[in-house]
Amino acid sequence: MNGYPLNIVFFSTAMAFFKANSTILRKKLSHAALQYPFNNTDAYFGLDIEVLKELSRQLNFTPLIAPSSDSMDYGWMEPNGSFNGALGDVLYKRADFIMNGLFIKDYGTQQLEFSTTVDNDKLCIVVRTADLVTIYITYYSTRESWNEILNFKAASRIVGLLLSAPVTGVGSSSHERIFVTVCLLWSLNLTGAFQGSLVDVYTNSISYHNMDTLAELDESGIPISVLHAGLITDVFGSEPPGTRLGNLHSKMFVATHDNNIILSRIATKGDMAALQRLVDMPKIFQQFVRSDGQPLIHVIKECPRSYRLAYLFPKSSVFLEAASQYISLFAQSGLIRKWYDDTMYIFTLEGGNMNRLFIRSHAVILTLSHLQTAFYVLAMGLSISVFIFLLEITFSNKPKSIYSVRKI
């Protein structure tokens, strides 16, 4: 194509994002790419961008990257039959194709065509992650802790031995010595189990049960936000109320706010759910983090809809056939999977960095002030002991001498 320029619609997603938004990748960006990233494929990273770079090399065209003309990202069909977003740009010939993977489905027009499939994706419902269980509730809700309590009650007569208290004598008979030895060994297991339970509680965060099925979502009664009305029918069809899908269908509403505002409300209040693409979740997880460094957003495992992804071209586009052939070659050679894994690896590194920064910012340096409670308890115990000792000296009767003579 001799470097022929092609207008390409692009918007930021998990599979194609601006490197400046990554703490790892922005270090390699030039000043020019930071100031004006469009028309510069090196300013972006992700599966879709890598496919675009390789297509431009193989077909020898110059990509002119620009966002959708109305900033509506994917776009959809309006009630009056017109299209907005990237769909409208391609349909109305303002762009040659969309370089973001779209669901292969009916968009309400026959004037668009898809390339060869690139990947799979799912539409899933996200909710707020269940709250953390309080530490003392966590410990006393474990089976091991109750076993220790019951064992302690059953062995109340030998509490000193079970708590590894000092033993002054073990008796003269062999039976008594065997009994004391068994009690000492038992005390080692008991105290070890107790200490292990405490370590487990303090080092591993435990949450309440998360919603993982559509049935649990239906029973919760919370509304479900979608980005546009077309997704309501796509996901749950036209099932009547009374059925599981019909009940969920009736709870869905079209969001009037930005997607980030909806997700922020889910993370903070948890009074609603939202329909999201599964491929976007690694990016979302980094935005909302709770006190233990884990995501505040939880994906319900039972996703209602799966799709194949492809790139969208105008009908009868002269570039479609050649682009599809090369995309098939990329997939067969393993490049698609390699680029996808590279993208997920960056998200993994970003998540690890965020967790380290979060833990470092919340780290507490132990000082003597953290140990003062133990010293207060020790001082209180010693004070009570001295007080009781003084009372005994003051009010106790002096014993008679052993050499005193009894009067007859």
C-alpha positions as CSV (number, residue, x, y, z in Angstrom):
1,M,0.0,0.0,0.0
2,N,3.1,2.2,-0.1
3,G,2.5,3.8,3.2
4,Y,-1.1,4.8,2.4
5,P,-2.7,6.5,5.5
6,L,-5.6,4.8,7.1
7,N,-7.9,6.5,9.6
8,I,-8.3,4.2,12.6
9,V,-10.7,4.6,15.5
10,F,-9.1,3.8,18.9
11,F,-10.1,4.2,22.5
12,S,-8.4,3.0,25.7
13,T,-9.3,-0.5,27.0
14,A,-7.5,-3.2,28.8
15,M,-6.2,-4.6,25.5
16,A,-5.0,-1.2,24.2
17,F,-4.0,1.5,26.6
18,F,-1.8,4.6,26.8
19,K,1.7,3.7,28.2
20,A,1.7,6.9,30.2
21,N,-1.0,5.4,32.4
22,S,1.4,2.6,33.4
23,T,4.1,3.1,36.0
24,I,6.2,0.5,34.3
25,L,5.9,1.4,30.6
26,R,5.8,5.2,30.9
27,K,9.6,5.2,31.7
28,K,10.4,4.4,28.1
29,L,8.1,7.0,26.5
30,S,9.6,10.0,24.7
31,H,8.5,13.5,25.5
32,A,6.7,13.8,22.2
33,A,4.7,10.6,22.8
34,L,3.6,11.9,26.2
35,Q,2.5,15.3,24.8
36,Y,0.7,14.0,21.7
37,P,0.2,10.2,21.7
38,F,-2.2,9.9,18.7
39,N,-0.7,8.7,15.4
40,N,2.1,7.2,17.4
41,T,1.6,3.4,18.0
42,D,4.7,3.3,20.2
43,A,2.7,5.4,22.8
44,Y,0.3,2.5,23.4
45,F,0.5,-1.1,24.6
46,G,-1.8,-4.1,24.5
47,L,-3.0,-6.9,22.3
48,D,-5.0,-4.7,19.9
49,I,-2.1,-2.3,19.4
50,E,0.4,-5.1,18.7
51,V,-2.0,-6.4,16.0
52,L,-2.2,-3.0,14.5
53,K,1.6,-2.6,14.5
54,E,2.1,-5.9,12.7
55,L,-0.7,-5.2,10.2
56,S,0.8,-1.9,9.3
57,R,4.1,-3.5,8.7
58,Q,2.8,-6.4,6.7
59,L,0.3,-4.3,4.6
60,N,2.6,-1.2,4.5
61,F,0.1,1.4,5.6
62,T,0.4,4.4,7.9
63,P,-2.1,4.2,10.9
64,L,-3.7,7.6,11.8
65,I,-5.0,6.9,15.2
66,A,-7.8,9.0,16.6
67,P,-10.6,8.6,19.3
68,S,-14.2,8.4,18.3
69,S,-15.6,11.7,17.1
70,D,-18.1,12.0,19.9
71,S,-16.0,10.2,22.6
72,M,-18.6,7.5,23.1
73,D,-16.1,4.6,22.8
74,Y,-17.8,1.5,21.3
75,G,-21.1,3.2,20.4
76,W,-24.6,1.9,19.8
77,M,-27.7,2.6,17.7
78,E,-29.8,5.5,19.0
79,P,-33.6,5.3,19.2
80,N,-33.8,7.3,15.9
81,G,-31.7,4.7,14.1
82,S,-28.5,6.7,14.0
83,F,-25.2,5.4,15.4
84,N,-22.7,7.0,17.7
85,G,-19.2,6.2,19.0
86,A,-16.8,4.1,17.0
87,L,-19.6,2.3,15.3
88,G,-20.9,5.5,13.8
89,D,-17.4,6.6,12.7
90,V,-16.9,3.4,10.7
91,L,-20.5,3.3,9.4
92,Y,-20.4,6.9,8.2
93,K,-17.0,6.5,6.6
94,R,-15.2,8.8,9.0
95,A,-12.8,5.9,9.8
96,D,-11.5,2.9,7.9
97,F,-11.8,0.4,10.7
98,I,-12.0,0.1,14.5
99,M,-8.8,-1.2,16.2
100,N,-10.6,-2.4,19.4
101,G,-11.9,-5.9,19.7
102,L,-15.7,-5.8,19.4
103,F,-18.3,-8.5,20.1
104,I,-19.4,-10.4,17.0
105,K,-23.1,-9.8,17.2
106,D,-25.9,-7.9,15.4
107,Y,-25.5,-4.2,15.8
108,G,-28.7,-3.3,13.9
109,T,-27.2,-2.7,10.5
110,Q,-26.0,-4.7,7.5
111,Q,-23.3,-2.1,6.5
112,L,-20.6,-3.5,8.8
113,E,-18.4,-6.5,8.5
114,F,-16.1,-8.3,11.0
115,S,-12.5,-9.5,10.5
116,T,-11.3,-13.0,11.5
117,T,-11.9,-13.6,15.2
118,V,-9.1,-12.5,17.5
119,D,-10.0,-13.7,21.0
120,N,-12.9,-14.5,23.4
121,D,-14.6,-12.4,26.0
122,K,-17.5,-12.5,28.4
123,L,-20.0,-10.1,29.8
124,C,-20.0,-10.6,33.5
125,I,-21.7,-8.8,36.5
126,V,-19.5,-7.2,39.1
127,V,-20.5,-6.4,42.7
128,R,-18.7,-5.1,45.8
129,T,-16.3,-7.6,47.4
130,A,-17.5,-9.0,50.7
131,D,-16.2,-7.3,53.8
132,L,-13.4,-8.6,55.9
133,V,-14.2,-10.6,58.9
134,T,-13.2,-9.0,62.2
135,I,-10.1,-10.7,63.7
136,Y,-11.7,-11.9,67.0
137,I,-14.7,-13.3,65.0
138,T,-12.4,-15.0,62.6
139,Y,-10.6,-16.8,65.4
140,Y,-13.6,-17.9,67.4
141,S,-15.4,-19.1,64.3
142,T,-12.7,-21.6,63.5
143,R,-13.2,-25.3,64.5
144,E,-9.7,-25.4,65.9
145,S,-10.4,-22.7,68.4
146,W,-13.5,-24.4,69.8
147,N,-11.6,-27.7,70.0
148,E,-9.0,-26.0,72.1
149,I,-11.7,-24.5,74.4
150,L,-13.5,-27.9,74.8
151,N,-10.2,-29.7,75.4
152,F,-9.3,-27.1,78.0
153,K,-12.6,-27.5,79.8
154,A,-12.3,-31.3,79.8
155,A,-8.9,-31.0,81.3
156,S,-9.6,-28.4,83.9
157,R,-7.9,-30.4,86.6
158,I,-4.6,-30.4,84.8
159,V,-4.7,-26.8,83.5
160,G,-1.2,-26.1,84.8
161,L,0.2,-28.9,82.8
162,L,-1.7,-28.1,79.7
163,L,-0.5,-24.5,79.8
164,S,3.1,-25.7,80.2
165,A,3.3,-24.4,83.7
166,P,6.4,-25.5,85.8
167,V,6.1,-28.9,87.4
168,T,7.8,-29.3,90.8
169,G,7.2,-33.1,91.1
170,V,5.9,-35.9,89.0
171,G,5.1,-38.4,91.8
172,S,6.7,-41.6,92.8
173,S,4.5,-44.1,91.0
174,S,5.2,-45.0,87.3
175,H,1.5,-44.4,86.5
176,E,1.6,-40.9,87.7
177,R,4.8,-40.1,85.8
178,I,3.3,-41.5,82.6
179,F,0.2,-39.4,83.1
180,V,2.2,-36.2,83.7
181,T,4.4,-36.9,80.6
182,V,1.4,-37.4,78.4
183,C,-0.1,-34.2,79.7
184,L,3.1,-32.3,79.0
185,L,3.2,-33.6,75.4
186,W,-0.5,-32.7,75.0
187,S,0.2,-29.2,76.2
188,L,2.8,-28.7,73.5
189,N,0.3,-29.7,70.8
190,L,-2.4,-27.5,72.4
191,T,-0.3,-24.4,72.8
192,G,1.2,-24.9,69.3
193,A,-2.2,-25.2,67.7
194,F,-3.4,-22.1,69.6
195,Q,-0.4,-20.0,68.5
196,G,-0.7,-21.3,64.9
197,S,-4.4,-20.3,64.8
198,L,-3.5,-16.8,65.9
199,V,-0.7,-16.5,63.3
200,D,-3.1,-17.7,60.6
201,V,-5.8,-15.1,61.6
202,Y,-3.4,-12.2,61.7
203,T,-1.5,-13.0,58.5
204,N,-4.4,-14.2,56.2
205,S,-7.4,-11.9,55.6
206,I,-10.7,-13.7,55.6
207,S,-13.8,-12.3,54.0
208,Y,-17.5,-13.1,54.2
209,H,-19.0,-15.1,51.4
210,N,-18.9,-13.4,47.9
211,M,-21.8,-13.7,45.5
212,D,-20.8,-16.1,42.7
213,T,-24.0,-17.2,41.1
214,L,-26.9,-15.4,39.3
215,A,-29.3,-17.0,41.8
216,E,-27.5,-15.2,44.7
217,L,-27.6,-12.0,42.7
218,D,-31.3,-12.4,42.1
219,E,-31.9,-13.0,45.8
220,S,-29.9,-9.9,46.8
221,G,-32.4,-7.7,45.0
222,I,-29.8,-5.1,44.0
223,P,-30.2,-3.3,40.6
224,I,-27.8,-3.9,37.7
225,S,-26.3,-1.1,35.7
226,V,-25.6,-1.4,31.9
227,L,-23.9,1.2,29.6
228,H,-26.7,1.2,27.0
229,A,-30.1,-0.4,26.4
230,G,-29.0,-2.8,23.8
231,L,-27.1,-4.9,26.3
232,I,-30.2,-5.7,28.3
233,T,-31.7,-7.8,25.6
234,D,-28.3,-9.2,24.5
235,V,-27.6,-10.5,28.0
236,F,-30.9,-11.8,29.4
237,G,-33.1,-11.9,26.3
238,S,-36.8,-11.3,26.7
239,E,-37.5,-13.8,29.5
240,P,-40.8,-13.0,31.4
241,P,-40.6,-12.1,35.1
242,G,-40.8,-15.0,37.5
243,T,-37.9,-16.8,35.9
244,R,-34.3,-16.3,37.0
245,L,-33.3,-14.5,33.8
246,G,-36.6,-12.6,33.7
247,N,-36.1,-11.3,37.3
248,L,-32.5,-10.2,36.5
249,H,-33.8,-8.5,33.3
250,S,-36.3,-6.5,35.3
251,K,-33.5,-5.2,37.6
252,M,-31.3,-3.8,34.8
253,F,-31.3,-0.1,34.1
254,V,-29.3,2.1,31.7
255,A,-26.6,4.1,33.5
256,T,-26.7,7.9,33.2
257,H,-23.2,8.4,34.7
258,D,-19.7,7.6,33.6
259,N,-18.6,4.0,34.0
260,N,-15.9,4.9,36.5
261,I,-18.6,6.7,38.7
262,I,-20.7,3.5,38.7
263,L,-17.7,1.4,39.6
264,S,-16.8,3.8,42.4
265,R,-20.3,3.6,43.9
266,I,-20.1,-0.2,43.8
267,A,-16.8,-0.2,45.5
268,T,-17.8,2.2,48.3
269,K,-21.5,1.5,48.9
270,G,-22.2,-1.9,47.3
271,D,-25.9,-1.0,46.7
272,M,-25.8,-2.0,43.0
273,A,-24.1,-4.2,40.4
274,A,-22.8,-3.5,36.9
275,L,-22.3,-5.3,33.6
276,Q,-18.7,-5.3,32.5
277,R,-16.4,-7.0,30.0
278,L,-14.3,-9.7,31.6
279,V,-11.2,-8.6,29.7
280,D,-11.4,-5.1,31.3
281,M,-11.4,-6.5,34.9
282,P,-7.5,-6.5,35.4
283,K,-7.5,-2.8,34.7
284,I,-10.5,-2.2,37.0
285,F,-9.0,-4.2,39.8
286,Q,-6.1,-1.8,40.0
287,Q,-8.4,1.2,40.5
288,F,-10.3,0.0,43.6
289,V,-8.3,-1.7,46.4
290,R,-9.3,-2.4,50.0
291,S,-7.3,-2.3,53.2
292,D,-5.5,-5.6,52.6
293,G,-4.5,-4.8,49.1
294,Q,-7.2,-7.0,47.4
295,P,-9.7,-5.6,44.9
296,L,-12.9,-3.9,46.1
297,I,-14.7,-5.2,43.0
298,H,-15.7,-8.8,42.7
299,V,-16.7,-10.6,39.5
300,I,-19.6,-13.1,39.8
301,K,-18.2,-16.4,38.4
302,E,-21.4,-17.2,36.5
303,C,-21.1,-14.9,33.5
304,P,-24.4,-14.7,31.5
305,R,-22.9,-14.2,28.0
306,S,-19.8,-15.1,26.0
307,Y,-18.7,-13.6,22.7
308,R,-16.0,-13.9,20.1
309,L,-14.0,-10.7,19.4
310,A,-13.1,-9.2,16.0
311,Y,-12.2,-5.9,14.4
312,L,-15.0,-4.0,12.6
313,F,-14.8,-2.7,9.0
314,P,-17.2,-1.0,6.7
315,K,-19.0,-3.5,4.4
316,S,-17.0,-4.4,1.2
317,S,-13.9,-2.7,2.6
318,V,-10.9,-3.3,0.3
319,F,-8.7,-3.9,3.4
320,L,-10.9,-6.5,5.1
321,E,-9.7,-9.6,3.3
322,A,-6.0,-8.9,3.5
323,A,-6.3,-7.9,7.2
324,S,-8.3,-11.1,8.0
325,Q,-5.6,-13.3,6.3
326,Y,-2.8,-11.8,8.4
327,I,-4.9,-11.9,11.6
328,S,-5.4,-15.6,10.9
329,L,-1.6,-16.1,10.5
330,F,-1.0,-14.2,13.7
331,A,-3.4,-16.5,15.6
332,Q,-2.0,-19.7,14.0
333,S,1.6,-18.7,14.8
334,G,0.8,-18.0,18.4
335,L,1.4,-14.3,18.2
336,I,-2.1,-13.4,19.4
337,R,-1.7,-15.5,22.5
338,K,1.8,-14.1,23.1
339,W,0.6,-10.5,22.9
340,Y,-2.3,-11.3,25.2
341,D,0.0,-12.9,27.8
342,D,2.3,-9.9,27.6
343,T,-0.6,-7.6,28.3
344,M,-1.7,-9.6,31.3
345,Y,1.9,-9.8,32.5
346,I,2.0,-6.0,32.6
347,F,-1.2,-5.9,34.7
348,T,0.3,-8.5,37.0
349,L,3.4,-6.4,37.5
350,E,1.3,-3.2,38.0
351,G,-0.9,-5.0,40.6
352,G,2.2,-6.3,42.4
353,N,3.7,-2.7,42.5
354,M,0.4,-1.3,43.8
355,N,0.2,-3.9,46.6
356,R,3.8,-3.2,47.6
357,L,3.2,0.5,47.7
358,F,-0.1,0.0,49.6
359,I,1.5,-2.3,52.2
360,R,4.5,0.1,52.5
361,S,2.3,3.1,53.1
362,H,0.3,1.2,55.7
363,A,3.2,-0.5,57.4
364,V,3.6,0.1,61.1
365,I,7.0,0.3,62.8
366,L,6.9,-1.5,66.2
367,T,8.1,0.6,69.1
368,L,8.0,0.4,72.9
369,S,4.7,2.2,72.8
370,H,3.1,-0.9,71.2
371,L,4.3,-3.0,74.1
372,Q,3.2,-0.7,76.9
373,T,-0.1,-2.7,77.5
374,A,1.9,-5.7,78.5
375,F,4.0,-3.7,81.0
376,Y,0.9,-2.1,82.4
377,V,-0.7,-5.5,83.0
378,L,2.6,-6.7,84.7
379,A,2.7,-3.6,86.9
380,M,-0.9,-4.0,87.9
381,G,-0.3,-7.7,88.8
382,L,2.7,-6.8,90.8
383,S,0.9,-4.0,92.6
384,I,-2.0,-6.3,93.5
385,S,0.5,-8.9,94.7
386,V,2.3,-6.4,97.0
387,F,-1.0,-5.1,98.3
388,I,-2.2,-8.6,99.2
389,F,1.2,-9.4,100.8
390,L,0.9,-6.3,103.0
391,L,-2.6,-7.3,104.0
392,E,-1.4,-10.7,105.0
393,I,1.4,-9.2,107.2
394,T,-0.9,-6.7,108.8
395,F,-4.0,-8.8,109.6
396,S,-2.7,-12.4,110.0
397,N,-2.2,-13.9,113.5
398,K,1.4,-14.6,114.4
399,P,2.0,-18.4,114.9
400,K,2.9,-19.6,118.3
401,S,6.4,-20.8,119.0
402,I,7.0,-24.5,118.8
403,Y,8.9,-24.2,122.0
404,S,6.0,-22.7,124.0
405,V,4.8,-24.9,126.9
406,R,1.2,-25.8,127.2
407,K,-0.4,-24.9,130.5
408,I,-1.9,-27.8,132.4
